[in-house]
Amino acid sequence: MQKTLTFLKTIDTELYRYIVEYGIVMYIVLFFIIYAKTAFILLTFLPGDSTVFASGTIAAIGHLNIWLLFLLFFIATVVGDAQNYTIGKFLNNTKAKSWRFSPLRFIPDKTILKATNFLERYGKIAITFSRFVPLMRTTVPFVSGFTSYSFQNFFIHNCLGALIWTIVWLFSGFALGNIPWIADNLFLSLMFISLTAFIPAIGAFIFEYIRKYTKKTRHLQ
């Protein structure tokens, strides 16, 4: 079990080695990782952005098919978020919080409240772009189902968001992989790429800090 978790958590930086070792099976593994990360809120620790980005980089040097990756990641994201929505809707209709392994027992009420406020404030925009916001990417689909948000509206904007997210990360990696230095120093490149997953989190932290500081300053005035 520990080896499996290590494999999944380091797949973004070790992707090239895994592809050489396991070959075509890695397409299935990559699909599963993105699906699981979006479908189950408790698996949010799995690398998502960096895995897609690294896959695009490796596709650029000919070890993966970029269009097959695009199709797999898009479908995995759409289906995963729809599954997450369904779980949220189901748990709202049961006394699930008392269950031993209910997601509601592991998600802080503060996080649920933030996602709910985020969804109420931005609506369709929140669903489309939530996957670019740390914590919101897996929480918003869950909360959408939990609060009985229209599945039709959710599905349409979830598909749009999945399309944008896949294009941004996959083809950014593909473009980077076409740079000769990247191809010649693939291991170092993938190590650097894994750090890109922290960029949205850092940006969100800075934005939240500025927002709170501005609010506090206005209050003192």
Secondary structure, 3 states (H helix, E strand, C coil): CHHHHHHHHCHHHHHHHHHHHHCCHHHHHHHHHHHHHHHCHHHCCCCCHHHHHHHHHHHHCCCCCHHHHHHHHHHHHHHHHHHHHHHHHHHHCCCHHHCCCCHHHCCCHHHHHHHHHHHHHHCHHHHHHHHHCCCHHHHHHHHHHHCCCCHHHHHHHHHHHHHHHHHHHHHHHHHHHCCHHHHHCHHHHHHHHHHHHHHHHHHHHHHHHHHHHHHHHHHHC
